[in-house]
Amino acid sequence: MMRSNFLQLDVLSKKLAEMNIDREVINSRKLYKVAIVTKGQMHLNINDHTYEIKQKSLYFIAPGQVSKLISNSSDIDGYCLAFDVDYFLLCLKNQVQLCFYPFFQFDKHPLLLLNNAQNKNVLELILKIELEYNSRNEINDDLLTRLYLNILLIEIERIYKLKNDHHSSKKTRKKLITSKFIQLVEKNYMSVKKVTDYADMLAMAPNYLNDIVKETINQSASEIIHDRLILEAKAQLIQTEMSVTEVAYHLQFNDSSYFCRFFRKKTGVSPQVFRETNHF
């Protein structure tokens, strides 16, 4: 099992060398990946679409997405940054959730071509992340690294919104249903926790909704709901001084003991241990 609070920055050629040509890889449900190509080119299939990725391009792989390396040039170079939600979270209130970044949404274009100035800015931020992360004196001595990660994603989002809105792929009916389901979860996850209730909102059978979501993003409908609850719980434990009981009631759990059992089942640790491990 991959440990939480994870960040890794690798040279792109090294990561590609670990991949088998034409072999599908399902990205971990915990990991978000951002890669930049600084030299050479490659062909990568992401969710059944093949993309030619050239120099000064970024590509993105979200949790649960399927990718397959088709080919790459011998001079390929760049960086690949992988991190999980726990690492992304900071002691900041009202922090943007990773799922809101358009380039991490399964129905959006996963590729971004940069101009010279944009490429320079993105590379500088990636190198700052590398420098700060490698300069840590203690395991949690990386507040600047986390801040630079947030800045990097905000900078990429600005560029993405300017350039890639017209690249949004045509949604199939199943993708539309899944997208609508995720939007409903985002709006109602604290008060609505059952798949049957979301199925009612979408006027379909729960098993049919679950099958569609599973087929589209390799997660069950209940996993989407639970992951969103856990994400909010982690944010409150890290970013506020609320007690565990107060966090439970904030998430509209009537029983704080049940909330603790739910959190431990999903994360492997109690809410208190998670807070002590991740709080700055």
Secondary structure, DSSP 8 states (H G I E B T S, - for coil): ---SS-EEEEEHHHHHHTS-TT--EE--TTEEEEEEEEES-EEEEETTEEEEE-TTEEEEE-TT-EEEEEEE-TT-EEEEEEEEHHHH--S-TT---GGGSGGGSTTS--EEE--HHHHHHHHHHHHHHHHHHHT-SSTT--HHHHHHHHHHHHHHHHHHHHHSGGG-----HHHHHHHHHHHHHHHHTTT---HHHHHHHTTS-HHHHHHHHHHHHSS-HHHHHHHHHHHHHHHHHHH----HHHHHHHTT-S-HHHHHHHHHHHHSS-HHHHHHHH--
